[in-house]
């Protein structure tokens, strides 16, 4: 088992995942574009790297948790990327949700250099990242996966090896298509329930034991109860994920009408300046649209 692990991308999810590796006893080397996130983990025993290439010289296994395809490609293959620092056999575990074509390109370049790239996107939201209960979907070389199992199990509760490169991402895209539709459905049903006079606490008690239950529902209730919509499971990330889902479906000649509808609402939220709000905020966006007040920004706090 490698004792030193690299971690790049210390956002809402990544910072929590890296912290769990520290708690598990790993020596964790971190890199992030913004320094404050690095400083927080240095206080807990992490070591800072000056660049991805520098990190790869010290770590045989490096975890990525980045926001987009461009970031992953540049981090791995760029001028100071990981590929220029790894010793033969080095492994990248990419927990990001990115374009399948980019993932396959990076995997091919890594393989040609004698390295491994595991597409290993995660699901479970900030709560799962904090509690190390994420579901992790892995595609790539089986022997590389075997070398990384302990690392993966320290970040997630359910780790699935699904086969060749791209297999993990394909599963994650299916998941995100459902997540987008779920959140819009929950937001719309919640607005309707409010008009019927149904209490949120009653919805939580009953629906959480009924067929209507889902992790998005439980997350939605938790966020609405808190009234804290900034941060969390970001609208910008769901917008990106649904865009990848719809592009992939288009390439295969498939129609994803419900995912397209969900993306319309998510894009509207983005246009309203709510990229950095939790997905649960969609109920406010739907209320604005349904009320015909599309040119006015929604209220900062939940509807009373």
C-alpha positions, 0 to 999 in steps of 0.5 A: 500500500502506497503511504503517500498519496497526491490530491489535486482539487480541493473544492467542496468535495475534494477537500473532504475526500483529501481530509479522509485520506489524512484521517486514514493515516496516509501522507497526503500531498495537495495542490489547488489553484486557490491557496486558502484550501491548501492552507486549511489542509496544511494545518491538518498535516498535508504537504503542499506541492508546487505543481502537478509535475512536482507532485508526480515525482513524489507520489505514485497514486494521485487523486483528481477532483476537478470541475471540468474536462479542460482542467483534467486534461491540462493537469495530466497532460499539460506542460507541467502536468502529471505525465511529466513527473510520474515514474513508470506505473504511476496512477491517476484516479480521476473522481471528476465528472468530465467528457468521455472523449477527453477521459479516453484521450487522457487514458490513452496518453497515460497508457502510452507513457507506461502509466494508468488513468482510472476514471472514478467519478463519485456520487453522494454529494458533500455529505457523502464526501464528508462521511466517506460514504461515496459511491465510486464508479471505476473504469480502467486497468484492473491491476491498477484498480487493485493497487488503489482499492484501499485509497478508494475505500477510504473515500467511499463506502461502495466502490464498483470496478466496472471494466475498461476505461470509460466504464466509470464515467458512463455509469456516472452520466446515467446517474447524473441524468437521473439526478437532474430530473429528480431535483427538478421533480422535487423542487416542483412538487415542493412548490405545489405542496406548499400551496396545499399547506403541507409542512416540510417536516411532515414531508420529511417524515413521510416521504423518507419512508415511502417510494418517493424517497431518494438521496436528492429528496433528503438533500433537498429537505436538509438544505431548505430547512437550513436556509443556507443555499450558497455552496453545497452541491453546486448548480454550476456542476449539475449544468456541466454534467447535464451538458455532458449527458446531453452531448453524449446522448446526441452522439448516440442519436438518443433523445433525453427529453426529461434531462433536456427539461431539467437542463433548461431550469438549471441553465436559467438558474445559472443565467440568474447568477446562481451558479454557486448555489446548491441545486436545491435552490431550483425551487426558487427558480421554478417559482420565479418562472411559474410566476412570470417574474423571469427578469427579477432575481429570486429572493436570497432566502426561501419562500416563507 
